[in-house]
């Protein structure tokens, strides 16, 4: 029976979604609960992936670039030191006569 405020609805009929209402099958089954849990997990994974893509990856890139620049500078300084040492050692070797293997070890 309908009322002026609820045309087509019987006031004695339970509301949809409530126990006893048409279409209400009782409490959710285990399968339904698992499906709901899977949907929530998928939603959380999408949020986590978005966070990693939007915040973590750009920060890692910025920090990696800085670290690579520092490593490049350190390697450049090391190469300069090797070059200076090799240049000094080459100058010392030019002033000495070549080593004669029959004479034994050099000092």
The first five atom37 places (N, CA, C, CB, O) and aatype in JSON, in Angstrom:
{
  "aatype": [20, 20, 20, 20, 20, 20, 20, 20, 20, 20, 20, 20, 20, 20, 20, 20, 20, 20, 20, 20, 20, 20, 20, 20, 20, 20, 20, 20, 20, 20, 20, 20, 20, 20, 20, 20, 20, 20, 20, 20, 20, 20, 20, 20, 20, 20, 20, 20, 20, 20, 20, 20, 20, 20, 20, 20, 20, 20, 20, 20, 20, 20, 20, 20, 20, 20, 20, 20, 20, 20, 20, 20, 20, 20, 20, 20, 20, 20, 20, 20, 20, 20, 20, 20, 20, 20, 20, 20, 20, 20, 20, 20, 20, 20, 20, 20, 20, 20, 20, 20, 20, 20, 20, 20, 20, 20, 20],
  "atom_mask": [
    [1, 1, 1, 1, 1],
    [1, 1, 1, 1, 1],
    [1, 1, 1, 1, 1],
    [1, 1, 1, 1, 1],
    [1, 1, 1, 1, 1],
    [1, 1, 1, 1, 1],
    [1, 1, 1, 1, 1],
    [1, 1, 1, 1, 1],
    [1, 1, 1, 1, 1],
    [1, 1, 1, 1, 1],
    [1, 1, 1, 1, 1],
    [1, 1, 1, 1, 1],
    [1, 1, 1, 1, 1],
    [1, 1, 1, 1, 1],
    [1, 1, 1, 1, 1],
    [1, 1, 1, 1, 1],
    [1, 1, 1, 1, 1],
    [1, 1, 1, 1, 1],
    [1, 1, 1, 1, 1],
    [1, 1, 1, 1, 1],
    [1, 1, 1, 1, 1],
    [1, 1, 1, 1, 1],
    [1, 1, 1, 1, 1],
    [1, 1, 1, 1, 1],
    [1, 1, 1, 1, 1],
    [1, 1, 1, 1, 1],
    [1, 1, 1, 1, 1],
    [1, 1, 1, 1, 1],
    [1, 1, 1, 1, 1],
    [1, 1, 1, 1, 1],
    [1, 1, 1, 1, 1],
    [1, 1, 1, 1, 1],
    [1, 1, 1, 1, 1],
    [1, 1, 1, 1, 1],
    [1, 1, 1, 1, 1],
    [1, 1, 1, 1, 1],
    [1, 1, 1, 1, 1],
    [1, 1, 1, 1, 1],
    [1, 1, 1, 1, 1],
    [1, 1, 1, 1, 1],
    [1, 1, 1, 1, 1],
    [1, 1, 1, 1, 1],
    [1, 1, 1, 1, 1],
    [1, 1, 1, 1, 1],
    [1, 1, 1, 1, 1],
    [1, 1, 1, 1, 1],
    [1, 1, 1, 1, 1],
    [1, 1, 1, 1, 1],
    [1, 1, 1, 1, 1],
    [1, 1, 1, 1, 1],
    [1, 1, 1, 1, 1],
    [1, 1, 1, 1, 1],
    [1, 1, 1, 1, 1],
    [1, 1, 1, 1, 1],
    [1, 1, 1, 1, 1],
    [1, 1, 1, 1, 1],
    [1, 1, 1, 1, 1],
    [1, 1, 1, 1, 1],
    [1, 1, 1, 1, 1],
    [1, 1, 1, 1, 1],
    [1, 1, 1, 1, 1],
    [1, 1, 1, 1, 1],
    [1, 1, 1, 1, 1],
    [1, 1, 1, 1, 1],
    [1, 1, 1, 1, 1],
    [1, 1, 1, 1, 1],
    [1, 1, 1, 1, 1],
    [1, 1, 1, 1, 1],
    [1, 1, 1, 1, 1],
    [1, 1, 1, 1, 1],
    [1, 1, 1, 1, 1],
    [1, 1, 1, 1, 1],
    [1, 1, 1, 1, 1],
    [1, 1, 1, 1, 1],
    [1, 1, 1, 1, 1],
    [1, 1, 1, 1, 1],
    [1, 1, 1, 1, 1],
    [1, 1, 1, 1, 1],
    [1, 1, 1, 1, 1],
    [1, 1, 1, 1, 1],
    [1, 1, 1, 1, 1],
    [1, 1, 1, 1, 1],
    [1, 1, 1, 1, 1],
    [1, 1, 1, 1, 1],
    [1, 1, 1, 1, 1],
    [1, 1, 1, 1, 1],
    [1, 1, 1, 1, 1],
    [1, 1, 1, 1, 1],
    [1, 1, 1, 1, 1],
    [1, 1, 1, 1, 1],
    [1, 1, 1, 1, 1],
    [1, 1, 1, 1, 1],
    [1, 1, 1, 1, 1],
    [1, 1, 1, 1, 1],
    [1, 1, 1, 1, 1],
    [1, 1, 1, 1, 1],
    [1, 1, 1, 1, 1],
    [1, 1, 1, 1, 1],
    [1, 1, 1, 1, 1],
    [1, 1, 1, 1, 1],
    [1, 1, 1, 1, 1],
    [1, 1, 1, 1, 1],
    [1, 1, 1, 1, 1],
    [1, 1, 1, 1, 1],
    [1, 1, 1, 1, 1],
    [1, 1, 1, 1, 1],
    [1, 1, 1, 1, 1]
  ],
  "atom_positions": [
    [[0.83, -1.17, 0.0], [0.0, 0.0, 0.0], [0.88, 1.24, 0.0], [-0.95, -0.01, 1.2], [1.92, 1.27, 0.66]],
    [[0.48, 2.25, -0.74], [1.3, 3.44, -0.81], [0.71, 4.54, 0.08], [1.42, 3.94, -2.26], [-0.48, 4.55, 0.38]],
    [[1.58, 5.44, 0.47], [1.18, 6.59, 1.28], [1.54, 7.84, 0.49], [1.86, 6.58, 2.7], [2.32, 7.75, -0.46]],
    [[1.01, 9.0, 0.87], [1.34, 10.22, 0.11], [2.84, 10.53, 0.13], [0.57, 11.4, 0.68], [3.37, 11.03, -0.87]],
    [[3.53, 10.24, 1.23], [4.97, 10.54, 1.31], [5.82, 9.48, 0.64], [5.38, 10.68, 2.76], [6.94, 9.77, 0.2]],
    [[5.33, 8.27, 0.55], [6.07, 7.16, -0.05], [5.19, 6.41, -1.04], [6.58, 6.2, 1.04], [4.72, 5.31, -0.75]],
    [[4.96, 7.0, -2.22], [4.07, 6.33, -3.16], [4.64, 4.98, -3.58], [3.83, 7.2, -4.39], [5.83, 4.86, -3.88]],
    [[3.79, 3.97, -3.61], [4.19, 2.64, -4.05], [4.87, 1.81, -2.99], [5.09, 2.77, -5.2], [5.26, 0.68, -3.27]],
    [[5.02, 2.33, -1.76], [5.7, 1.58, -0.7], [4.75, 1.36, 0.44], [6.97, 2.33, -0.22], [4.07, 2.27, 0.91]],
    [[4.71, 0.11, 0.9], [3.88, -0.23, 2.04], [4.63, 0.17, 3.3], [3.53, -1.77, 2.06], [5.77, -0.25, 3.49]],
    [[4.02, 1.0, 4.19], [4.73, 1.44, 5.39], [5.08, 0.28, 6.33], [3.89, 2.46, 6.14], [5.98, 0.41, 7.15]],
    [[4.39, -0.83, 6.22], [4.7, -1.98, 7.08], [5.82, -2.86, 6.5], [3.45, -2.83, 7.29], [6.31, -3.77, 7.16]],
    [[6.21, -2.56, 5.28], [7.27, -3.34, 4.63], [8.62, -2.86, 5.14], [7.18, -3.23, 3.07], [8.85, -1.65, 5.22]],
    [[9.55, -3.78, 5.49], [10.87, -3.35, 5.98], [11.64, -2.6, 4.9], [11.68, -4.56, 6.46], [11.45, -2.84, 3.7]],
    [[12.53, -1.67, 5.34], [13.34, -0.91, 4.4], [14.34, -1.84, 3.71], [14.08, 0.24, 5.12], [14.76, -2.86, 4.27]],
    [[14.69, -1.48, 2.5], [15.66, -2.28, 1.75], [16.98, -2.32, 2.51], [15.87, -1.7, 0.32], [17.4, -1.3, 3.07]],
    [[17.62, -3.46, 2.53], [18.89, -3.61, 3.23], [18.75, -4.04, 4.67], [19.65, -2.33, 3.17], [19.74, -4.31, 5.34]],
    [[17.55, -4.11, 5.15], [17.3, -4.52, 6.53], [16.85, -5.97, 6.54], [16.25, -3.6, 7.21], [16.29, -6.46, 5.55]],
    [[17.08, -6.66, 7.64], [16.62, -8.05, 7.7], [15.13, -8.14, 7.42], [16.93, -8.66, 9.08], [14.33, -7.37, 7.95]],
    [[14.77, -9.08, 6.58], [13.37, -9.28, 6.21], [12.96, -8.49, 4.99], [12.49, -8.9, 7.36], [11.88, -8.72, 4.45]],
    [[13.79, -7.55, 4.52], [13.46, -6.76, 3.34], [13.63, -7.61, 2.09], [14.34, -5.48, 3.26], [14.47, -8.51, 2.06]],
    [[12.83, -7.31, 1.05], [13.01, -8.04, -0.21], [14.42, -7.77, -0.74], [11.92, -7.62, -1.27], [14.87, -6.62, -0.73]],
    [[15.1, -8.8, -1.2], [16.46, -8.64, -1.72], [17.53, -8.76, -0.66], [16.59, -7.32, -2.4], [18.73, -8.74, -0.97]],
    [[17.11, -8.89, 0.59], [18.12, -9.06, 1.65], [18.31, -10.55, 1.85], [17.68, -8.36, 2.99], [17.38, -11.27, 2.19]],
    [[19.55, -10.99, 1.64], [19.86, -12.41, 1.69], [20.48, -12.85, 3.0], [20.77, -12.77, 0.57], [20.96, -13.98, 3.11]],
    [[20.47, -12.0, 3.98], [21.09, -12.34, 5.25], [22.49, -11.76, 5.33], [21.13, -13.86, 5.45], [22.9, -10.97, 4.48]],
    [[23.22, -12.16, 6.35], [24.58, -11.62, 6.51], [25.45, -12.05, 5.33], [25.21, -12.09, 7.85], [25.17, -13.06, 4.69]],
    [[26.51, -11.28, 5.05], [27.35, -11.61, 3.91], [28.02, -12.98, 4.1], [28.42, -10.53, 3.69], [28.4, -13.37, 5.2]],
    [[28.13, -13.68, 3.0], [28.77, -15.0, 3.04], [30.28, -14.8, 3.07], [28.36, -15.88, 1.82], [30.78, -13.7, 2.88]],
    [[30.99, -15.88, 3.31], [32.45, -15.82, 3.33], [32.99, -15.34, 1.98], [33.05, -17.21, 3.68], [33.92, -14.53, 1.93]],
    [[32.4, -15.84, 0.9], [32.83, -15.42, -0.44], [32.64, -13.93, -0.65], [32.07, -16.18, -1.5], [33.49, -13.26, -1.23]],
    [[31.49, -13.4, -0.18], [31.22, -11.97, -0.31], [32.21, -11.16, 0.51], [29.79, -11.64, 0.12], [32.7, -10.12, 0.06]],
    [[32.51, -11.63, 1.7], [33.47, -10.92, 2.55], [34.86, -10.94, 1.94], [33.52, -11.54, 3.95], [35.59, -9.95, 2.02]],
    [[35.23, -12.06, 1.32], [36.54, -12.14, 0.65], [36.57, -11.19, -0.54], [36.83, -13.59, 0.18], [37.58, -10.51, -0.76]],
    [[35.48, -11.13, -1.3], [35.41, -10.21, -2.43], [35.57, -8.76, -1.97], [34.09, -10.38, -3.18], [36.28, -7.97, -2.6]],
    [[34.89, -8.41, -0.87], [35.01, -7.05, -0.34], [36.44, -6.76, 0.11], [34.03, -6.85, 0.84], [36.98, -5.68, -0.13]],
    [[37.05, -7.74, 0.77], [38.43, -7.56, 1.23], [39.36, -7.39, 0.04], [38.87, -8.77, 2.09], [40.27, -6.56, 0.08]],
    [[39.15, -8.17, -1.02], [39.98, -8.04, -2.21], [39.83, -6.67, -2.86], [39.63, -9.13, -3.22], [40.81, -6.08, -3.31]],
    [[38.62, -6.16, -2.89], [38.39, -4.82, -3.44], [39.13, -3.77, -2.62], [36.89, -4.49, -3.48], [39.75, -2.87, -3.18]],
    [[39.08, -3.89, -1.3], [39.79, -2.94, -0.44], [41.3, -3.04, -0.63], [39.44, -3.18, 1.03], [41.99, -2.03, -0.69]],
    [[41.79, -4.27, -0.74], [43.24, -4.46, -0.96], [43.66, -3.85, -2.29], [43.6, -5.97, -0.92], [44.69, -3.18, -2.37]],
    [[42.86, -4.07, -3.33], [43.18, -3.5, -4.64], [43.18, -1.98, -4.59], [42.2, -3.99, -5.69], [44.04, -1.33, -5.19]],
    [[42.22, -1.4, -3.87], [42.15, 0.04, -3.74], [43.38, 0.57, -3.01], [40.87, 0.46, -3.0], [43.98, 1.57, -3.43]],
    [[43.77, -0.1, -1.92], [44.95, 0.33, -1.18], [46.22, 0.2, -2.02], [45.08, -0.48, 0.11], [47.12, 1.04, -1.94]],
    [[46.3, -0.86, -2.81], [47.46, -1.03, -3.7], [47.53, 0.09, -4.72], [47.4, -2.39, -4.41], [48.61, 0.61, -5.02]],
    [[46.38, 0.47, -5.27], [46.37, 1.58, -6.23], [46.86, 2.87, -5.57], [44.96, 1.78, -6.81], [47.59, 3.64, -6.18]],
    [[46.45, 3.1, -4.33], [46.9, 4.29, -3.6], [48.4, 4.22, -3.35], [46.13, 4.44, -2.26], [49.11, 5.21, -3.51]],
    [[48.88, 3.05, -2.95], [50.32, 2.89, -2.68], [51.13, 3.1, -3.95], [50.61, 1.5, -2.09], [52.18, 3.76, -3.91]],
    [[50.67, 2.55, -5.05], [51.38, 2.72, -6.33], [51.41, 4.19, -6.72], [50.72, 1.87, -7.44], [52.43, 4.69, -7.19]],
    [[50.3, 4.88, -6.55], [50.25, 6.31, -6.87], [51.23, 7.08, -6.01], [48.83, 6.87, -6.67], [51.94, 7.96, -6.51]],
    [[51.3, 6.77, -4.72], [52.22, 7.46, -3.81], [53.66, 7.22, -4.24], [52.0, 6.98, -2.36], [54.46, 8.15, -4.29]],
    [[54.0, 5.97, -4.56], [55.37, 5.66, -4.98], [55.7, 6.43, -6.26], [55.55, 4.12, -5.2], [56.77, 7.02, -6.37]],
    [[54.79, 6.41, -7.22], [55.03, 7.1, -8.49], [55.11, 8.61, -8.34], [53.95, 6.75, -9.49], [55.92, 9.26, -9.0]],
    [[54.27, 9.18, -7.48], [54.19, 10.63, -7.36], [55.18, 11.24, -6.38], [52.82, 11.01, -6.95], [55.6, 12.38, -6.56]],
    [[55.57, 10.5, -5.34], [56.42, 11.08, -4.3], [57.77, 10.4, -4.18], [55.71, 11.02, -2.98], [58.8, 11.07, -4.14]],
    [[57.79, 9.09, -4.12], [59.03, 8.37, -3.83], [59.99, 8.4, -5.01], [58.72, 6.92, -3.45], [61.15, 8.75, -4.84]],
    [[59.52, 8.05, -6.19], [60.41, 7.97, -7.35], [61.05, 9.32, -7.66], [59.64, 7.47, -8.57], [62.27, 9.36, -7.88]],
    [[60.31, 10.43, -7.7], [60.98, 11.71, -7.97], [62.04, 12.06, -6.91], [59.94, 12.83, -8.02], [63.09, 12.59, -7.26]],
    [[61.78, 11.75, -5.65], [62.75, 12.04, -4.59], [64.0, 11.18, -4.77], [62.12, 11.8, -3.2], [65.12, 11.67, -4.61]],
    [[63.82, 9.91, -5.09], [64.96, 9.01, -5.31], [65.79, 9.51, -6.49], [64.48, 7.55, -5.55], [67.02, 9.48, -6.45]],
    [[65.12, 9.96, -7.54], [65.86, 10.49, -8.71], [66.69, 11.7, -8.33], [64.89, 10.86, -9.84], [67.85, 11.8, -8.7]],
    [[66.08, 12.63, -7.57], [66.82, 13.83, -7.16], [68.05, 13.45, -6.32], [65.9, 14.78, -6.36], [69.14, 13.96, -6.54]],
    [[67.85, 12.56, -5.36], [68.96, 12.16, -4.49], [70.01, 11.37, -5.26], [68.44, 11.34, -3.31], [71.2, 11.49, -4.98]],
    [[69.59, 10.56, -6.22], [70.54, 9.78, -7.03], [71.39, 10.69, -7.89], [69.79, 8.77, -7.9], [72.59, 10.46, -8.03]],
    [[70.78, 11.7, -8.46], [71.53, 12.65, -9.29], [72.6, 13.34, -8.46], [70.59, 13.69, -9.93], [73.74, 13.47, -8.89]],
    [[72.22, 13.77, -7.26], [73.2, 14.41, -6.37], [74.33, 13.46, -5.99], [72.51, 14.92, -5.11], [75.5, 13.86, -5.96]],
    [[73.98, 12.21, -5.7], [75.0, 11.23, -5.33], [75.93, 10.94, -6.5], [74.34, 9.92, -4.84], [77.14, 10.8, -6.32]],
    [[75.37, 10.85, -7.71], [76.22, 10.6, -8.89], [77.15, 11.78, -9.15], [75.35, 10.33, -10.13], [78.3, 11.58, -9.55]],
    [[76.67, 12.99, -8.93], [77.54, 14.16, -9.11], [78.68, 14.17, -8.09], [76.73, 15.46, -9.0], [79.81, 14.5, -8.42]],
    [[78.37, 13.8, -6.85], [79.42, 13.73, -5.82], [80.43, 12.64, -6.17], [78.81, 13.47, -4.42], [81.64, 12.84, -6.02]],
    [[79.94, 11.48, -6.63], [80.84, 10.39, -7.01], [81.71, 10.81, -8.19], [80.04, 9.11, -7.36], [82.89, 10.48, -8.23]],
    [[81.14, 11.52, -9.15], [81.91, 11.99, -10.3], [83.01, 12.96, -9.85], [80.99, 12.68, -11.34], [84.13, 12.88, -10.34]],
    [[82.68, 13.84, -8.95], [83.69, 14.79, -8.43], [84.81, 14.05, -7.7], [83.02, 15.82, -7.49], [85.98, 14.37, -7.86]],
    [[84.44, 13.06, -6.89], [85.44, 12.27, -6.17], [86.33, 11.52, -7.15], [84.76, 11.27, -5.2], [87.55, 11.48, -6.98]],
    [[85.75, 10.92, -8.17], [86.54, 10.21, -9.18], [87.44, 11.17, -9.95], [85.63, 9.46, -10.15], [88.57, 10.83, -10.28]],
    [[86.94, 12.37, -10.24], [87.77, 13.38, -10.93], [88.97, 13.75, -10.07], [86.93, 14.64, -11.26], [90.09, 13.84, -10.58]],
    [[88.74, 13.96, -8.78], [89.85, 14.29, -7.88], [90.84, 13.15, -7.79], [89.32, 14.64, -6.49], [92.05, 13.38, -7.78]],
    [[90.36, 11.92, -7.72], [91.24, 10.76, -7.66], [92.06, 10.64, -8.95], [90.42, 9.48, -7.43], [93.26, 10.36, -8.9]],
    [[91.43, 10.85, -10.09], [92.16, 10.8, -11.36], [93.23, 11.89, -11.42], [91.19, 10.96, -12.55], [94.32, 11.65, -11.92]],
    [[92.92, 13.07, -10.9], [93.93, 14.15, -10.86], [95.11, 13.75, -10.0], [93.3, 15.46, -10.33], [96.26, 14.0, -10.36]],
    [[94.84, 13.13, -8.84], [95.94, 12.69, -7.97], [96.79, 11.63, -8.65], [95.38, 12.13, -6.65], [98.02, 11.68, -8.59]],
    [[96.14, 10.66, -9.32], [96.89, 9.63, -10.03], [97.75, 10.26, -11.13], [95.94, 8.59, -10.64], [98.9, 9.88, -11.34]],
    [[97.16, 11.23, -11.81], [97.89, 11.89, -12.9], [99.11, 12.64, -12.36], [96.96, 12.86, -13.65], [100.18, 12.59, -12.97]],
    [[98.95, 13.33, -11.23], [100.08, 14.05, -10.64], [101.16, 13.08, -10.19], [99.61, 14.91, -9.45], [102.35, 13.32, -10.41]],
    [[100.75, 11.97, -9.54], [101.72, 10.97, -9.09], [102.44, 10.35, -10.27], [101.03, 9.88, -8.26], [103.66, 10.16, -10.22]],
    [[101.73, 10.04, -11.31], [102.35, 9.44, -12.49], [103.28, 10.44, -13.15], [101.28, 8.97, -13.49], [104.35, 10.07, -13.63]],
    [[102.89, 11.71, -13.18], [103.75, 12.75, -13.77], [105.02, 12.92, -12.96], [103.0, 14.08, -13.85], [106.09, 13.09, -13.54]],
    [[104.94, 12.89, -11.64], [106.12, 13.02, -10.77], [107.01, 11.8, -10.88], [105.7, 13.23, -9.32], [108.23, 11.94, -10.91]],
    [[106.44, 10.63, -10.94], [107.22, 9.4, -11.05], [107.89, 9.33, -12.41], [106.33, 8.16, -10.83], [109.01, 8.83, -12.52]],
    [[107.23, 9.81, -13.46], [107.82, 9.79, -14.8], [109.02, 10.73, -14.84], [106.78, 10.19, -15.87], [110.03, 10.43, -15.47]],
    [[108.92, 11.87, -14.17], [110.04, 12.82, -14.13], [111.23, 12.24, -13.39], [109.6, 14.13, -13.46], [112.37, 12.46, -13.8]],
    [[111.0, 11.49, -12.31], [112.1, 10.88, -11.57], [112.75, 9.79, -12.39], [111.6, 10.31, -10.25], [113.98, 9.65, -12.36]],
    [[111.99, 9.01, -13.12], [112.54, 7.93, -13.91], [113.37, 8.47, -15.08], [111.42, 7.03, -14.43], [114.32, 7.82, -15.5]],
    [[113.03, 9.63, -15.59], [113.78, 10.19, -16.71], [115.18, 10.59, -16.27], [113.04, 11.4, -17.29], [116.1, 10.54, -17.09]],
    [[115.39, 10.99, -15.02], [116.69, 11.4, -14.53], [117.59, 10.22, -14.18], [116.53, 12.28, -13.32], [118.8, 10.42, -14.05]],
    [[117.06, 9.03, -14.03], [117.86, 7.86, -13.67], [118.19, 7.05, -14.91], [117.12, 6.98, -12.64], [117.4, 7.0, -15.86]],
    [[119.36, 6.42, -14.91], [119.68, 5.56, -16.05], [118.79, 4.33, -16.03], [121.17, 5.15, -16.03], [118.31, 3.95, -14.96]],
    [[118.56, 3.68, -17.17], [117.72, 2.49, -17.18], [118.35, 1.39, -16.32], [117.52, 1.99, -18.63], [119.57, 1.3, -16.21]],
    [[117.5, 0.57, -15.72], [117.94, -0.51, -14.82], [118.54, -1.66, -15.62], [116.76, -1.02, -13.95], [117.96, -2.11, -16.61]],
    [[119.69, -2.12, -15.19], [120.34, -3.28, -15.8], [119.97, -4.49, -14.97], [121.9, -3.11, -15.89], [120.37, -4.55, -13.81]],
    [[119.22, -5.47, -15.51], [118.78, -6.62, -14.72], [119.94, -7.45, -14.17], [117.89, -7.5, -15.57], [119.75, -8.17, -13.19]],
    [[121.13, -7.37, -14.76], [122.27, -8.15, -14.27], [122.87, -7.55, -13.0], [123.35, -8.25, -15.35], [123.66, -8.2, -12.33]],
    [[122.52, -6.35, -12.68], [123.07, -5.65, -11.53], [122.32, -5.94, -10.23], [123.05, -4.17, -11.79], [122.79, -5.55, -9.16]],
    [[121.17, -6.61, -10.27], [120.39, -6.87, -9.06], [119.33, -5.81, -8.87], [121.31, -6.92, -7.83], [119.1, -4.97, -9.75]],
    [[118.68, -5.85, -7.68], [117.57, -4.89, -7.44], [118.08, -3.46, -7.33], [116.81, -5.26, -6.16], [119.21, -3.22, -6.92]],
    [[117.23, -2.51, -7.7], [117.56, -1.1, -7.57], [117.09, -0.56, -6.25], [116.96, -0.3, -8.7], [116.23, -1.15, -5.6]],
    [[117.65, 0.55, -5.85], [117.28, 1.17, -4.58], [116.19, 2.16, -4.78], [118.46, 1.83, -3.93], [115.74, 2.79, -3.82]]
  ]
}
